[in-house]
Amino acid sequence: MDILHTAALAVIGLIALLHLYILWLEMFAWTSRGPNVFKSLPVDLFPATKTLAANQGLYNGFLAAGLIWSLLISDPAWQRNVAYFFLGCVAVAGLYGAATAGRRILFVQTLPALLALVLLFLSK
């Protein structure tokens, strides 16, 4: 395994951790921690959107699960393909989020996914 592949796996792991955090925030801490994280939103919005946030959190959990799965696959070709798929999903979700919710998502979600994709591609 070369240094680029190791770096790609490390970035994938960090992205998976980010999505586990988002899962926790949106599914279990939306009304308690959400107002502190999303200060621009009115506080009364959080109880009303708890179910919607939990649904989004579940989808973030699926992204985390797929990325973690890619780290556990021993066959190099399958590992790469599964990682490509889930990193692509993260990047697209980040682009959509940046276009509809806020540009910060581009830097927090999309760019790390693109970095991991490039590292993975270059590690061939």
N, C-alpha and C positions, 0 to 999 in steps of 0.2 A: 504494500500500500504506500503510495507516494504522499508527499506533504500536502499537495493540493487536495487529494482525496480526504485526507485527515481533516484539513481545514473545512472542506465541504460538509463532512459529517458533523463537525463541531457547530457550524452555522445552522445546520438542519436541527440539531439538538436544541440550540438556543431559540430557534423559531418555534419548535414544538413547545418549549417551556412558556414562551410568550402566549401561545394559543391556549395552553392550560390555565394561565393566569386570566386570560379573557373569559374562558369558560367559567372559572370561579367567580369572577366579578359579575358577569351577566346572569349567571344562574343562581348564585347564592348570596351575593352581596350588592345587588343592584340598588336596593332602597337604602342600605346602610352606607356603603362606600361610593356608590355611583355619583351622588351629588358632589363628593369631594374630587372625583376624577373629572367629571364633566361639569365644571363650574358655570359654564355659559348657559346651561339648561335650567329652567325653573324647577325648584325643589318639588313642587306638586306634580310634576310630570312623572317622577320615578315610580310611585305606587301604581299609577295608571298604565304604565308601560312595562310592568314587571314580567308579565307573561311573554310579551314580544321580546324583551331582552333575554329571557331564559331560552327562548327558541333560537336566538342568534348565538347564545352561549353554547348550545348543543351543537350547532354547526361548527363552531370553532373547536369544539371537542373532537369532532370527526376529523378536522384538519390535523389536530395534534396527534390523534391516533394513527392516521396514515403516515405522518412523518416519523413517529416512533416506530411504526411497523417497518418503514424503510431502513431504519437503523439496525433492525434485528434480522434482516434477511442476509443469509450467508452467500447466496449466489450473486456474484458481482453484477451480472446483466440485469437480473430481476431487481436487485437493490437500486440500481441506477434508474430503471424504468419507473418503479414505484415512486422514488424520490422526485423524478421529473414531473410525474403527474401531480403529486400533492403540492410541490413547490409552485407549479403552474397555477393550481387552484388558489393558493395563497396570493400569488402575484395578481391574478385577475380580481380576486376579492379586494385586494388592496387598491387596485386601480379604480374599481367601482366606488369603494369607500372614499377615496381621495376626491373623486369627481362629485360625489353626492353629500358627503358628510364633513370632510375637512382634509386639507392638503397634508396635514401632519401624518395621516395614515400612509401616505406615499413613502415617507421616510421610515416609519416604524414597521410597516408590513411589506410593502412592495419591494423596496430596495434590498432588504436582507434576503428575500426570496430570490431576487435576480442575482445577487451575489453568490448565493448557494448554487443556483443553476449554472452560472459561469464557472465557478470552481469545479463543480461536478463535470461539466463538459470538458474543461481543460485537463482534467485528471485522467483522461482516457489513455 
